Amino acid sequence: MDLADPICMPGKGITPCLEEAMETGFITVLVTAGNAEAAAQLARALVEERLAACGNVIPNLRSIYRWRGAVHDEGEALLILKTRASLFEKLRARVVELHSYEVPEVVALEIQAGHGPFLDWLADSTGPEQ
């Protein structure tokens, strides 16, 4: 891979990256938590278990949502995880197992393109493909 390529997929040059659908095999997963410490604990467990390469904790969100017939307005934190798409089911199950919420948010968004060296690091930092 050409490390000078600003946007590429592992093993491909810039032109195929821009012309193809750009599926990389990687995803970003969004998980909300009751506070920043709870989000950090989830991130640490998932990174240690190599289910995610990294987790970014964004504190001090304000979430307004409907739950059991009532509208709630509460503080939360957002955890942004980067991982392989092939690890999503294991990651989802582990989040559900560790999370304090009855119905935790676990939403995957496809990473269509990215900086090649970052994607290589992401691949090296997560468990083997499933």
DSSP file (Angstrom, degrees, kcal/mol; ACC not computed):
  #  RESIDUE AA STRUCTURE BP1 BP2  ACC     N-H-->O    O-->H-N    N-H-->O    O-->H-N    TCO  KAPPA ALPHA  PHI   PSI    X-CA   Y-CA   Z-CA
    1    1 A M              0   0    0      0, 0.0     2,-0.8     0, 0.0    12,-0.1   0.000 360.0 360.0 360.0 142.5    0.0    0.0    0.0
    2    2 A D    >   -     0   0    0     10,-0.3     3,-2.0     1,-0.2   114,-0.2  -0.754 360.0-157.8 -84.4 111.0    1.2    3.5   -0.8
    3    3 A L  T 3  S+     0   0    0     -2,-0.8    -1,-0.2     1,-0.3   113,-0.0   0.646  88.8  67.1 -67.2 -12.7    1.3    5.3    2.6
    4    4 A A  T 3  S+     0   0    0    112,-0.1    -1,-0.3     3,-0.0     3,-0.0   0.629  72.0 110.3 -80.3 -13.4    1.1    8.6    0.8
    5    5 A D    <   -     0   0    0     -3,-2.0   111,-0.6     1,-0.2     3,-0.2  -0.480  58.2-157.0 -64.1 121.2   -2.5    7.8   -0.3
    6    6 A P  S    S+     0   0    0      0, 0.0     2,-0.4     0, 0.0    -1,-0.2   0.836  82.3  22.4 -70.8 -31.3   -4.7   10.2    1.7
    7    7 A I  S    S+     0   0    0    108,-0.2     2,-0.3     2,-0.0   108,-0.2  -0.962  86.2 127.3-136.9 116.9   -7.8    7.9    1.3
    8    8 A C  B     -A  114   0A   0    106,-2.8   106,-0.5    -2,-0.4   111,-0.2  -0.987  49.2-117.8-160.1 168.0   -7.4    4.3    0.6
    9    9 A M    >   -     0   0    0     -2,-0.3     3,-2.3     4,-0.3   107,-0.1  -0.830  56.2 -78.9-106.6 150.4   -8.4    0.8    1.6
   10   10 A P  T 3  S+     0   0    0      0, 0.0     3,-0.1     0, 0.0    -1,-0.1  -0.224 117.7  11.0 -51.8 130.4   -5.7   -1.7    2.7
   11   11 A G  T 3  S+     0   0    0      1,-0.2     2,-0.3    -3,-0.0    -3,-0.0   0.498 111.0  95.8  83.1   4.3   -3.9   -3.1   -0.3
   12   12 A K    <   -     0   0    0     -3,-2.3   -10,-0.3   -10,-0.1    -1,-0.2  -0.920  66.7-124.9-128.6 153.3   -5.4   -0.7   -2.9
   13   13 A G     >  -     0   0    0     -2,-0.3     4,-1.3   -12,-0.1    -4,-0.3  -0.250  39.2 -93.5 -84.6 179.6   -4.3    2.5   -4.5
   14   14 A I  H  > S+     0   0    0      1,-0.2     4,-1.8     2,-0.2     5,-0.2   0.882 116.0  57.8 -65.5 -42.5   -6.2    5.8   -4.5
   15   15 A T  H  > S+     0   0    0      1,-0.2     4,-1.7     2,-0.2     3,-0.2   0.936 107.4  45.2 -61.5 -50.0   -8.0    5.4   -7.8
   16   16 A P  H  > S+     0   0    0      0, 0.0     4,-2.1     0, 0.0    -1,-0.2   0.873 110.1  58.4 -60.8 -33.0   -9.8    2.2   -7.0
   17   17 A C  H  < S+     0   0    0     -4,-1.3    -2,-0.2     1,-0.2    -3,-0.1   0.909 110.3  40.6 -61.7 -41.9  -10.7    3.6   -3.6
   18   18 A L  H  < S+     0   0    0     -4,-1.8    -1,-0.2    -3,-0.2    -3,-0.1   0.763 118.6  45.9 -79.9 -24.5  -12.6    6.5   -5.1
   19   19 A E  H  < S+     0   0    0     -4,-1.7    -2,-0.2    -5,-0.2    -1,-0.2   0.731 103.5  68.4 -91.9 -23.9  -14.2    4.6   -7.9
   20   20 A E  S  < S-     0   0    0     -4,-2.1     0, 0.0    -5,-0.2     0, 0.0  -0.268 101.6 -94.9 -88.0 178.1  -15.5    1.6   -5.9
   21   21 A A        -     0   0    0      1,-0.1    -1,-0.1    -2,-0.1    -4,-0.1   0.665  55.0-134.5 -66.4 -15.7  -18.2    1.4   -3.3
   22   22 A M        +     0   0    0     -6,-0.2     2,-0.5     1,-0.2    -1,-0.1   0.742  38.5 169.7  70.0  28.7  -15.3    1.8   -0.8
   23   23 A E        -     0   0    0      1,-0.2    -1,-0.2     2,-0.1    89,-0.2  -0.609   8.9-179.2 -70.9 124.2  -16.3   -0.9    1.6
   24   24 A T        -     0   0    0     87,-1.2    -1,-0.2    -2,-0.5    88,-0.1   0.666  41.7-116.6 -98.6 -20.8  -13.4   -1.3    4.0
   25   25 A G  S    S+     0   0    0      1,-0.4    60,-3.2    86,-0.3    61,-0.5   0.525  81.7 108.7  89.4   7.0  -14.6   -4.1    6.3
   26   26 A F  E     -BC  84 111B   0     85,-0.6    85,-2.6    58,-0.3    -1,-0.4  -0.846  47.0-168.3-118.1 155.1  -14.5   -1.7    9.2
   27   27 A I  E     -BC  83 110B   0     56,-2.8    56,-2.3    -2,-0.3     2,-0.4  -0.934  20.5-135.0-136.7 159.3  -17.2    0.0   11.2
   28   28 A T  E     -BC  82 109B   0     81,-2.8    81,-3.2    -2,-0.3     2,-0.5  -0.960  25.3-156.1-108.0 133.9  -17.8    2.7   13.8
   29   29 A V  E     -BC  81 108B   0     52,-2.7    52,-2.8    -2,-0.4     2,-0.5  -0.957   1.4-151.6-118.1 128.4  -20.1    1.6   16.7
   30   30 A L  E     +BC  80 107B   0     77,-2.9    77,-2.1    -2,-0.5     2,-0.4  -0.844  18.6 172.3 -99.4 131.1  -22.0    4.1   18.8
   31   31 A V  E     -B   79   0B   0     48,-2.3    48,-3.4    -2,-0.5     2,-0.3  -0.991  17.8-151.1-137.5 126.6  -22.9    3.3   22.3
   32   32 A T  E     -B   78   0B   0     -2,-0.4    73,-0.3    73,-0.4     2,-0.3  -0.715  16.6-174.6 -94.2 152.8  -24.5    5.6   24.9
   33   33 A A  E     -B   77   0B   0     44,-2.4    44,-2.4    -2,-0.3     3,-0.1  -0.927  39.1-105.5-141.0 163.7  -23.8    5.2   28.6
   34   34 A G  S    S-     0   0    0     -2,-0.3     2,-0.3    42,-0.2    44,-0.1   0.772  97.4 -10.2 -63.7 -28.1  -25.1    6.8   31.8
   35   35 A N  S  > S-     0   0    0     41,-0.1     4,-2.0    42,-0.1    42,-0.3  -0.963  77.1 -91.1-161.8 173.5  -21.8    8.8   32.3
   36   36 A A  H  > S+     0   0    0     -2,-0.3     4,-2.5     1,-0.2     5,-0.2   0.855 120.4  54.1 -64.9 -35.9  -18.3    9.1   31.0
   37   37 A E  H  > S+     0   0    0      2,-0.2     4,-2.3     1,-0.2    -1,-0.2   0.909 108.4  48.9 -66.8 -40.7  -16.8    6.6   33.5
   38   38 A A  H  > S+     0   0    0      2,-0.2     4,-1.9     1,-0.2    -1,-0.2   0.901 112.7  48.7 -63.6 -40.2  -19.3    3.9   32.5
   39   39 A A  H  X S+     0   0    0     -4,-2.0     4,-2.6     1,-0.2    -2,-0.2   0.904 110.7  50.9 -65.4 -41.0  -18.4    4.6   28.8
   40   40 A A  H  X S+     0   0    0     -4,-2.5     4,-2.8     2,-0.2    -2,-0.2   0.881 108.0  52.4 -64.9 -38.4  -14.7    4.4   29.6
   41   41 A Q  H  X S+     0   0    0     -4,-2.3     4,-2.1     2,-0.2    -1,-0.2   0.912 111.0  47.2 -63.9 -41.9  -15.1    1.1   31.5
   42   42 A L  H  X S+     0   0    0     -4,-1.9     4,-2.4     2,-0.2     5,-0.2   0.939 112.7  49.6 -61.7 -47.0  -16.9   -0.4   28.4
   43   43 A A  H  X S+     0   0    0     -4,-2.6     4,-2.6     1,-0.2     5,-0.3   0.924 109.9  50.4 -59.4 -46.3  -14.2    1.0   26.1
   44   44 A R  H  X S+     0   0    0     -4,-2.8     4,-2.8     1,-0.2    -1,-0.2   0.924 111.8  47.3 -59.4 -45.9  -11.4   -0.5   28.2
   45   45 A A  H  X S+     0   0    0     -4,-2.1     4,-2.0     1,-0.2    -1,-0.2   0.924 114.3  46.5 -62.0 -44.9  -13.0   -3.9   28.3
   46   46 A L  H  <>S+     0   0    0     -4,-2.4     5,-2.4     2,-0.2     6,-1.3   0.863 115.3  45.5 -69.2 -36.7  -13.7   -4.0   24.6
   47   47 A V  H ><5S+     0   0    0     -4,-2.6     3,-1.5    -5,-0.2    -2,-0.2   0.919 112.1  51.3 -71.8 -43.7  -10.2   -2.8   23.7
   48   48 A E  H 3<5S+     0   0    0     -4,-2.8    -2,-0.2    -5,-0.3    -1,-0.2   0.871 111.3  48.5 -59.2 -36.5   -8.5   -5.2   26.1
   49   49 A E  T 3<5S-     0   0    0     -4,-2.0    -1,-0.3    -5,-0.2    -2,-0.2   0.408 113.5-122.2 -83.9   2.1  -10.5   -8.0   24.5
   50   50 A R  T < 5S+     0   0    0     -3,-1.5    77,-3.1     2,-0.2    -3,-0.2   0.726  79.8 122.3  61.8  25.1   -9.5   -6.8   21.0
   51   51 A L  S   <S+     0   0    0     -5,-2.4     2,-0.3    -6,-0.2    33,-0.2   0.650  80.4  25.7 -84.2 -17.7  -13.1   -6.4   20.0
   52   52 A A        -     0   0    0     -6,-1.3    -2,-0.2    73,-0.2    31,-0.2  -0.990  66.4-144.6-141.3 147.9  -12.4   -2.7   19.3
   53   53 A A  S    S-     0   0    0     29,-2.9     2,-0.3    -2,-0.3    30,-0.1   0.845  83.9 -13.8 -79.1 -35.4   -9.2   -0.9   18.3
   54   54 A C  E     -D   82   0B   0     28,-0.8    28,-1.7     2,-0.0     2,-0.4  -0.986  55.1-145.5-160.0 162.6  -10.1    2.2   20.3
   55   55 A G  E     -D   81   0B   0     -2,-0.3     2,-0.5    26,-0.2    26,-0.2  -0.992   9.1-155.4-137.0 128.9  -13.0    3.9   22.0
   56   56 A N  E     -D   80   0B   0     24,-2.8    24,-2.6    -2,-0.4     2,-0.6  -0.908  11.2-151.9-104.0 126.9  -13.6    7.6   22.2
   57   57 A V  E     -D   79   0B   0     -2,-0.5    22,-0.2    22,-0.2   -21,-0.1  -0.877   8.9-170.4-102.6 121.9  -15.6    8.9   25.2
   58   58 A I  E     -D   78   0B   0     20,-3.1    20,-2.7    -2,-0.6     3,-0.3  -0.934  16.4-159.8-110.7 108.5  -17.6   12.1   24.6
   59   59 A P  E     +     0   0B   0      0, 0.0    18,-0.2     0, 0.0   -24,-0.0  -0.239  58.2  38.8 -81.9 171.8  -19.0   13.2   28.0
   60   60 A N  E     +     0   0B   0      1,-0.2     2,-0.2    16,-0.0    17,-0.2   0.827  66.9 161.0  62.6  41.4  -21.8   15.6   28.8
   61   61 A L  E     -D   76   0B   0     15,-2.8    15,-1.8    -3,-0.3     2,-0.6  -0.578  33.3-140.6 -81.6 154.6  -24.4   14.7   26.2
   62   62 A R  E     -D   75   0B   0     13,-0.2     2,-0.5    -2,-0.2    13,-0.2  -0.977  20.5-166.5-115.7 116.5  -28.0   15.6   26.7
   63   63 A S  E     -D   74   0B   0     11,-3.2    11,-2.5    -2,-0.6     2,-0.5  -0.901  10.6-171.9-110.1 128.4  -30.3   12.8   25.5
   64   64 A I  E     +D   73   0B   0     -2,-0.5     2,-0.3     9,-0.2     9,-0.2  -0.980  27.9 147.6-117.3 119.7  -34.0   13.3   25.1
   65   65 A Y  E     -D   72   0B   0      7,-1.8     7,-3.4    -2,-0.5     2,-0.5  -0.959  47.4-110.3-151.6 161.5  -35.8   10.1   24.4
   66   66 A R  E     +D   71   0B   0     -2,-0.3     2,-0.3     5,-0.2     5,-0.2  -0.858  37.2 168.5 -98.9 131.1  -39.0    8.2   24.8
   67   67 A W  E >   -D   70   0B   0      3,-2.8     3,-1.3    -2,-0.5    -2,-0.0  -0.937  66.1 -14.8-147.2 121.0  -38.9    5.2   27.2
   68   68 A R  T 3  S-     0   0    0     -2,-0.3     3,-0.1     1,-0.3    -1,-0.0   0.892 128.3 -49.0  53.7  46.4  -41.9    3.2   28.5
   69   69 A G  T 3  S+     0   0    0      1,-0.2     2,-0.3     0, 0.0    -1,-0.3   0.422 119.8  95.1  82.6  -0.8  -44.4    5.9   27.5
   70   70 A A  E <  S- D   0  67B   0     -3,-1.3    -3,-2.8    -5,-0.0     2,-0.5  -0.918  71.2-124.2-124.5 150.5  -42.6    8.9   29.0
   71   71 A V  E     - D   0  66B   0     -2,-0.3     2,-0.3    -5,-0.2    -5,-0.2  -0.814  30.6-162.7 -92.0 128.9  -40.2   11.4   27.5
   72   72 A H  E     - D   0  65B   0     -7,-3.4    -7,-1.8    -2,-0.5     2,-0.4  -0.813  15.0-164.8-112.0 151.4  -36.9   11.6   29.4
   73   73 A D  E     + D   0  64B   0     -2,-0.3     2,-0.3    -9,-0.2    -9,-0.2  -0.897  33.4 147.3-136.6 101.9  -34.3   14.3   29.4
   74   74 A E  E     - D   0  63B   0    -11,-2.5   -11,-3.2    -2,-0.4     2,-0.3  -0.913  47.7-102.6-140.4 160.1  -31.0   13.1   30.9
   75   75 A G  E     + D   0  62B   0     -2,-0.3     2,-0.3   -13,-0.2   -13,-0.2  -0.606  45.2 159.6 -80.6 143.3  -27.3   13.4   30.8
   76   76 A E  E     - D   0  61B   0    -15,-1.8   -15,-2.8    -2,-0.3     2,-0.3  -0.881  32.5-124.0-146.9 178.2  -25.3   10.6   29.1
   77   77 A A  E     -B   33   0B   0    -44,-2.4   -44,-2.4    -2,-0.3     2,-0.5  -0.948  20.4-134.5-126.0 151.6  -21.9   10.0   27.5
   78   78 A L  E     -BD  32  58B   0    -20,-2.7   -20,-3.1    -2,-0.3     2,-0.5  -0.923  11.3-159.1-109.7 130.5  -21.3    8.7   24.0
   79   79 A L  E     -BD  31  57B   0    -48,-3.4   -48,-2.3    -2,-0.5     2,-0.6  -0.942   4.5-164.1-106.9 124.0  -18.8    6.0   23.3
   80   80 A I  E     -BD  30  56B   0    -24,-2.6   -24,-2.8    -2,-0.5     2,-0.3  -0.948  11.7-171.9-110.8 116.7  -17.5    5.8   19.7
   81   81 A L  E     -BD  29  55B   0    -52,-2.8   -52,-2.7    -2,-0.6     2,-0.4  -0.831  13.1-154.2-110.0 144.9  -15.7    2.5   18.9
   82   82 A K  E     +BD  28  54B   0    -28,-1.7   -29,-2.9    -2,-0.3   -28,-0.8  -0.980  34.4 133.9-118.0 132.3  -13.8    1.5   15.8
   83   83 A T  E     -B   27   0B   0    -56,-2.3   -56,-2.8    -2,-0.4     2,-0.3  -0.911  56.1 -69.7-158.0 179.5  -13.6   -2.2   14.8
   84   84 A R  E >   -B   26   0B   0     -2,-0.3     3,-1.4   -58,-0.3     4,-0.3  -0.620  37.9-129.6 -78.9 142.6  -13.8   -4.8   12.1
   85   85 A A  G >  S+     0   0    0    -60,-3.2     3,-1.6    -2,-0.3     4,-0.3   0.859 108.5  63.2 -59.9 -34.1  -17.3   -5.4   10.7
   86   86 A S  G 3  S+     0   0    0    -61,-0.5    -1,-0.3     1,-0.3     4,-0.2   0.669 100.8  52.4 -67.3 -15.7  -16.7   -9.1   11.2
   87   87 A L  G <> S+     0   0    0     -3,-1.4     4,-2.7     1,-0.1    -1,-0.3   0.440  79.8  99.8 -96.3  -1.1  -16.4   -8.5   15.0
   88   88 A F  H <> S+     0   0    0     -3,-1.6     4,-3.6    -4,-0.3     5,-0.2   0.904  79.0  50.4 -56.1 -47.4  -19.7   -6.6   15.4
   89   89 A E  H  > S+     0   0    0     -4,-0.3     4,-2.2     1,-0.2    -1,-0.2   0.902 113.9  44.8 -62.5 -40.9  -21.8   -9.5   16.7
   90   90 A K  H  > S+     0   0    0     -4,-0.2     4,-2.1     2,-0.2    -1,-0.2   0.916 115.7  47.8 -66.8 -42.2  -19.3  -10.4   19.4
   91   91 A L  H  X S+     0   0    0     -4,-2.7     4,-2.6     2,-0.2    -2,-0.2   0.935 111.6  50.2 -62.9 -46.5  -18.8   -6.7   20.3
   92   92 A R  H  X S+     0   0    0     -4,-3.6     4,-2.4    -5,-0.2    -2,-0.2   0.929 111.4  48.3 -57.4 -47.0  -22.6   -6.2   20.4
   93   93 A A  H  X S+     0   0    0     -4,-2.2     4,-2.1    -5,-0.2    -1,-0.2   0.884 112.2  49.3 -62.4 -38.9  -23.1   -9.2   22.7
   94   94 A R  H  X S+     0   0    0     -4,-2.1     4,-2.3     2,-0.2    -1,-0.2   0.892 109.9  50.6 -70.2 -39.1  -20.3   -8.1   25.0
   95   95 A V  H  X S+     0   0    0     -4,-2.6     4,-2.5     2,-0.2    -2,-0.2   0.944 111.3  48.6 -61.4 -47.0  -21.7   -4.5   25.2
   96   96 A V  H  < S+     0   0    0     -4,-2.4    -2,-0.2     1,-0.2    -1,-0.2   0.892 112.6  49.5 -60.0 -39.7  -25.2   -5.9   26.1
   97   97 A E  H  < S+     0   0    0     -4,-2.1    -1,-0.2    -5,-0.2    -2,-0.2   0.894 120.3  34.4 -65.9 -41.1  -23.6   -8.2   28.7
   98   98 A L  H  < S+     0   0    0     -4,-2.3    -2,-0.2    -5,-0.1    -1,-0.2   0.701  96.0 101.6 -88.7 -21.3  -21.6   -5.4   30.4
   99   99 A H     <  -     0   0    0     -4,-2.5   -66,-0.1    -5,-0.2   -61,-0.0  -0.297  62.5-145.0 -75.1 148.1  -24.0   -2.5   30.0
  100  100 A S  S    S+     0   0    0      3,-0.0     2,-0.1    -2,-0.0    -1,-0.1   0.671  73.9  93.8 -81.9 -17.8  -26.1   -1.2   32.8
  101  101 A Y  S    S-     0   0    0      1,-0.1    -2,-0.1     4,-0.1   -68,-0.0  -0.467  73.6-138.0 -77.7 147.0  -29.0   -0.3   30.5
  102  102 A E  S    S+     0   0    0      1,-0.3    -1,-0.1    -2,-0.1    -3,-0.0   0.886 104.5  20.7 -65.5 -39.9  -31.9   -2.8   29.9
  103  103 A V  S    S-     0   0    0     -3,-0.0    -1,-0.3     2,-0.0     2,-0.1  -0.752  87.6-165.9-130.8  83.8  -31.7   -1.8   26.1
  104  104 A P        -     0   0    0      0, 0.0     2,-0.5     0, 0.0   -71,-0.1  -0.382  25.6-111.8 -72.6 149.0  -28.4   -0.3   25.3
  105  105 A E        +     0   0    0    -73,-0.3   -73,-0.4    -2,-0.1     2,-0.3  -0.685  41.7 166.2 -75.6 124.9  -27.7    1.6   22.1
  106  106 A V        +     0   0    0     -2,-0.5     2,-0.5   -75,-0.1   -75,-0.2  -0.801  10.1 167.0-140.9  96.3  -25.3   -0.4   19.9
  107  107 A V  E     -C   30   0B   0    -77,-2.1   -77,-2.9    -2,-0.3     2,-0.4  -0.952  20.8-152.2-120.9 126.2  -25.4    1.0   16.4
  108  108 A A  E     -C   29   0B   0     -2,-0.5     2,-0.4   -79,-0.2   -79,-0.2  -0.816   7.5-169.1-101.1 136.2  -22.9    0.2   13.7
  109  109 A L  E     -C   28   0B   0    -81,-3.2   -81,-2.8    -2,-0.4     2,-0.2  -0.989  26.8-118.3-121.6 130.2  -22.0    2.6   10.9
  110  110 A E  E     -C   27   0B   0     -2,-0.4     2,-0.8   -83,-0.2   -83,-0.2  -0.440  14.1-138.4 -69.4 134.7  -19.9    1.4    7.9
  111  111 A I  E     -C   26   0B   0    -85,-2.6   -87,-1.2    -2,-0.2   -85,-0.6  -0.860  22.1-177.0 -89.5 109.5  -16.6    3.1    7.4
  112  112 A Q        -     0   0    0     -2,-0.8     2,-0.3     1,-0.2    -1,-0.2   0.783  63.7  -4.0 -82.6 -28.1  -16.6    3.4    3.6
  113  113 A A        +     0   0    0     -3,-0.1     2,-0.3   -90,-0.1    -1,-0.2  -0.979  67.4 160.2-158.4 160.1  -13.1    4.9    3.3
  114  114 A G  B     -A    8   0A   0   -106,-0.5  -106,-2.8    -2,-0.3     2,-0.4  -0.981  50.1 -58.3-170.2 175.4  -10.2    6.0    5.5
  115  115 A H    >>  -     0   0    0     -2,-0.3     4,-2.3  -108,-0.2     3,-0.6  -0.566  50.2-133.8 -69.7 121.8   -6.6    6.8    5.8
  116  116 A G  H 3> S+     0   0    0   -111,-0.6     4,-2.4    -2,-0.4     5,-0.2   0.859 101.4  48.5 -49.8 -51.2   -4.7    3.7    4.8
  117  117 A P  H 3> S+     0   0    0      0, 0.0     4,-2.2     0, 0.0    -1,-0.3   0.869 111.9  51.2 -61.7 -34.5   -2.2    3.6    7.7
  118  118 A F  H <> S+     0   0    0     -3,-0.6     4,-2.7     2,-0.2    -2,-0.2   0.932 110.2  48.6 -65.7 -44.4   -5.1    4.2   10.2
  119  119 A L  H  X S+     0   0    0     -4,-2.3     4,-2.3     2,-0.2    -1,-0.2   0.870 110.2  51.9 -64.3 -35.9   -7.1    1.3    8.7
  120  120 A D  H  X S+     0   0    0     -4,-2.4     4,-2.5    -5,-0.2    -1,-0.2   0.924 110.5  48.1 -63.4 -43.9   -4.0   -0.9    8.9
  121  121 A W  H  X S+     0   0    0     -4,-2.2     4,-1.9     2,-0.2    -2,-0.2   0.916 109.7  53.0 -61.5 -43.2   -3.6    0.0   12.6
  122  122 A L  H  X S+     0   0    0     -4,-2.7     4,-0.7     1,-0.2    -1,-0.2   0.921 110.6  47.1 -58.2 -45.0   -7.3   -0.7   13.2
  123  123 A A  H >< S+     0   0    0     -4,-2.3     3,-0.7     1,-0.2    -1,-0.2   0.916 113.5  47.9 -63.4 -43.6   -6.9   -4.2   11.6
  124  124 A D  H 3< S+     0   0    0     -4,-2.5    -1,-0.2     1,-0.2    -2,-0.2   0.773 110.4  53.2 -67.9 -25.9   -3.7   -4.9   13.7
  125  125 A S  H 3< S+     0   0    0     -4,-1.9     2,-0.2    -5,-0.2    -1,-0.2   0.547 101.5  67.4 -90.6  -8.4   -5.4   -3.8   16.9
  126  126 A T  S << S-     0   0    0     -3,-0.7   -75,-0.2    -4,-0.7     3,-0.1  -0.693  93.1 -86.7-110.2 165.0   -8.4   -5.9   16.7
  127  127 A G        -     0   0    0    -77,-3.1    -1,-0.2    -2,-0.2     3,-0.1  -0.036  63.2 -70.2 -60.8 169.5   -8.9   -9.7   17.0
  128  128 A P        -     0   0    0      0, 0.0    -1,-0.1     0, 0.0    -4,-0.0  -0.226  63.2 -87.2 -62.0 152.5   -8.5  -11.9   13.9
  129  129 A E              0   0    0      1,-0.1   -42,-0.0    -3,-0.1    -6,-0.0  -0.266 360.0 360.0 -59.8 146.9  -11.2  -11.7   11.3
  130  130 A Q              0   0    0     -3,-0.1    -1,-0.1     0, 0.0   -43,-0.0   0.418 360.0 360.0 -96.5 360.0  -14.2  -14.0   11.9
